[in-house]
Amino acid sequence: MLQDTRRTDVGPGIGVRPVYSRAPRNTHGAEPMNETLILLAHPALEKSRINRQLADAVRNLEGTTFHDLYEAYPDFDVDVRREQQLLEEHDLVVLQHPFFWYSTPPLIKQWEDLVLEHGWAYGLQGTALRGKRLLSAITTGGREDAYRPDGHNRFTIRQLLAPIEQTFALCGMEYLPPFVVHGALGMTDEEIRGHARDYRRSLEALRDGSLDLEAAGRQPRLNLRLDELIRDGEEDG
Amino acid sequence: MQGGFFYQALVYLTAAVISVPIAKRLGLGSVLGYALGLVGDEGQDVLHFAEFGVVMMLFLIGLELEPSRVWRMRAPILGLGGLQVGVTTAVLAGCAAAAGLEWRIAVAIGLTLALSSTAIVLQTLAEKGLLRTGGGQSSFAVLLFQDIAVIPILAVLPLLAPPGAAVHGGGDHEETWVAGLPGWAETLVVLAAVLLIVLAGRFLLQPMFRFIARTGLRELFTAAALLLVIATATLMMKVGVSPALGTFLAGVVLARSEYRHELESNIEPFKGLLLGLFFISVGAAMDFGLIAARPVLIAGLMAALIAVKLLVLLVLGRVFRMGIDQNLLFAFSLAQGGEFAFVLLSFATRYGVVGESLAATLIAVVALTMAATPVLMTLNEKLLQPRFGTLESAERPADEIDEQNPVIIAGFGEFGSIVGRLLLANGVGTTVLDIDSDRVDLLRKLGLKVFYGDASREDLLRSAGAEQARLLIVALDSGEKCAELVATARRLFPHLTLLTRVPGRGAAYELLDAGLEHVFRDKLDSSLRTGVEALRLLGFRGYQAHRAAQTFRRHDEAALRELAAMRHDQALYINTARQRIRDLEELLQNDLRDAAESRDAGWDTESLREEHGADAGDER
């Protein structure tokens, strides 16, 4: 949804602006691990239709830390120590972004370059991320059938995501089947709301361990047949 | 007057200071508070003087109204106002005639009592914040028409004198220039005076205020503002027009001026005091002996007057398709007699239209209905609105809030103007205050909405909309004024987020110490950019220099906040400062010397080379 440029208010976050927000879990005494860290990267979220709704669907999800990278580092001056600390504190990392030029927006690349340091994230002593899980949550303009060997984009989405998959595999992280919203360009509001609901359900199921990852791995993307993947069925946000 | 001026002042001020807060506390508004301070028995004299408060109030109301808005209101002013005066006069005159009065006297009484009290109604509506609602606007339109109608009524009254009635007492208090002129010449003179006010407002007052503002003497500006109001009022009285109407016109002419806010804040306290005095003297004007002698008659007349006016107003509101809420507000605010009734009654008595005892009775009735207005309005608000209202007043028309910008910028020099232009370019409305009259002049020529005035003054901040704004950007050149403004804003408008420009570390410490968060040293960014450019000219890579500056800034900001807390301890401060400077130097040096310690280690392959030898690049 394009925003009206004549703004009468001054945006949401004037004053003390928390760079990231944590939604506390209800279960007290739970270990700090097993919490979700959502890293959102969209250089123009105010113009986004889908990513904004996806983000809003999970922003306050229980047990989740929501971190808007372009809001925190508009000048690309990534605070490496803080980012590393955040990664250490969470078990599941979600990298949510539009799939620009078969890749991430540049701030994620900057973030990867600076935060995933040798000797911390990878290398002989680099074990900080071992055993954690990473989920790509992306939106593509092209429709799903364009991501086929005979399609417009000539490669499958998993093939195109390989650099990201391998980046985190090198850090010893498990790369989950990606959450992909295809055909973002011509989507009705109703469809967008459906994807936002699916996104929230996926993260809840991952958090609660109620998602059949093995079955998901056989699919091109996580959200293809979500109802069949989620055990105990009807949980909905 | 016994005891002279100071004694009088003492009595009136004491009455005001004691009774107004009590009335406010009881939720009755200051009007009743003033009226409650019933003192003395020389009400008439004081009343005459205090009427000037009404004149000032109309000037201020005019300042709030741009000419285009008055023009847009012409239908309610003429239609609603005209019908109210006409119908109410007819009904009241009918009642009086039915009570056995001669028809001429009945018409005179109808005309006199049809008017409502501009002073009480507007003050009460403004205090309750109802002036901008539909009902408030309609009330205002009607009052404006009544103020205009006073002039022809004054002309008609002598004609209503029964044949053979003697003219009592002297002539007018003020000799008018038009007294002996024929009707057409009188009209011409009035028109000329109006034209004079409009032209002077357009072409003469701007340069005059600019000249006065340039002297930098605040009291001179106050004097000039008072002079403007008094001169206009005097001129209007001389040509036989209501002075309130004249100053209202002057206010409208000046509504688009950049000195509007400054004028407003200068006149405001005088208006408040004089209006208070006026309300007190309304209380004092009541003849208690008379009321005590014929309580039933007076109470009956009072109830009848209010009932007739209420009924006419409610019907008119219905005809003009007001909602029930607004109609109730409209009717209950205007259901009293007005201060002009005092003037008209004494005038009518002089020409023998109305007898002395009848006039005294009517004055008492009018004064009592005026005093009852706040009670009536509270009654409507507390009892009727909750029962019959639909709460439609919540949805006020949005276009009325013309200057309620989310951002106020104090100081529009080099610094403030860049901030302001950036916001404006992104569609964020800003209200700008600046103390430099030449600059204000120039900026207004460029089409920017800039107002002249000292932003550290509470009243000016208020009229610039500080109560509704979200951000206050303090971009003043003077550090002293800046501290003053910050203190004022934090005390009175705690909801405002302050963004403050400071000249250097010292001032930054002060504000950080005071708990402010958004403090900007005005030289930090330009000096960092200069440093980056110097590094590049010396052969550093562009991005390297840029990253160095980013590191420096982050470090320096952190150190500033840390040092702010300990600057009162001299020794600790110096030690910590030294340590911070060493830290930063080390950090930046490390960037060059030792890659492992560098912040941007991720872009460095040295540790990789060490770990894997020559083929390390394969892995990453």
Boltz contact constraints between the chains, C-beta under 6 A:
constraints:
  - contact:
      token1: [A, 5]
      token2: [B, 427]
      max_distance: 6.0
  - contact:
      token1: [A, 6]
      token2: [B, 427]
      max_distance: 6.0
  - contact:
      token1: [A, 7]
      token2: [B, 427]
      max_distance: 6.0
  - contact:
      token1: [A, 9]
      token2: [B, 406]
      max_distance: 6.0
  - contact:
      token1: [A, 10]
      token2: [B, 406]
      max_distance: 6.0
  - contact:
      token1: [A, 10]
      token2: [B, 470]
      max_distance: 6.0
  - contact:
      token1: [A, 14]
      token2: [B, 497]
      max_distance: 6.0
  - contact:
      token1: [A, 15]
      token2: [B, 497]
      max_distance: 6.0
  - contact:
      token1: [A, 77]
      token2: [B, 550]
      max_distance: 6.0
  - contact:
      token1: [A, 113]
      token2: [B, 602]
      max_distance: 6.0
  - contact:
      token1: [A, 114]
      token2: [B, 602]
      max_distance: 6.0
  - contact:
      token1: [A, 117]
      token2: [B, 601]
      max_distance: 6.0
  - contact:
      token1: [A, 117]
      token2: [B, 602]
      max_distance: 6.0
  - contact:
      token1: [A, 118]
      token2: [B, 607]
      max_distance: 6.0
  - contact:
      token1: [A, 118]
      token2: [B, 608]
      max_distance: 6.0
  - contact:
      token1: [A, 119]
      token2: [B, 607]
      max_distance: 6.0
  - contact:
      token1: [A, 123]
      token2: [B, 611]
      max_distance: 6.0
